[in-house]
């Protein structure tokens, strides 16, 4: 049986590198770089382009079974203007390119900052279906990406799964933590890879979903039960093990 073809955008970023390492045996990968171009490590196909170029994004997604969209401005302190090109125009280009080229599923890298104001002002325990409550322009730009994905699902029958990524950090960051927040919000490398491949493999019946991207942390205040039930996500890590 041939492997599915998967594009990872933002492949030079911290999460993109971990996903390439974790998924290359399972899928036929195409990786998209922009300014930083890494050496080829496996049999991945390499492309270089800016996600703000729709024509290039059509080329990038062509022939793919799924797109894992990690590219974007990840700064929680970004101004509105700094989010526009990568997080708003770029996200539109990915969805539109997938629609035009017949790609079935997009895994969208969202963020816990889409609902970050609950953490600041309460109630702190948050489920995916609660109204968005961004804590920054960055969080608002990712809320836009989720909403636009919902539109492409309803209007064009794309499948979109959004990951509200928590504190993606190595184990050492948990052990040497400056505060205990990471004990609630941590997403390990192994669980990042698992959540991604389970989302790629999710049933076609799942046309749109939002999952908080965290490990199985004892102190978690973001609900991951829907990811457990819908796609079989079974975290192998718990920040409490490194206290």
Buried (B, 14 or more C-beta within 10 A) or exposed (E): EEEBBBBBBBBBBBBBBBBBEBBBEBBBBBBBBBEEEBEEEEEBBBBEBBBBBBEBBBEBBBBBBBBBBBBBBBEEEBEEEBBBBBBBBBBBBBBBBBBBBEBEBBBBBBBBBBBBBBBEEEEEEBBBEEEBBBBBBBBBBBBBBBEBBBEBBEEEEBBBBBBBBBBBBEBEBBEEBEEEBBBBBBBBBBBBBBBBBBBBEBEEEBBBBBBBBBBBBEBBBBBBEBBBEBBEBEBEBBBBEBE
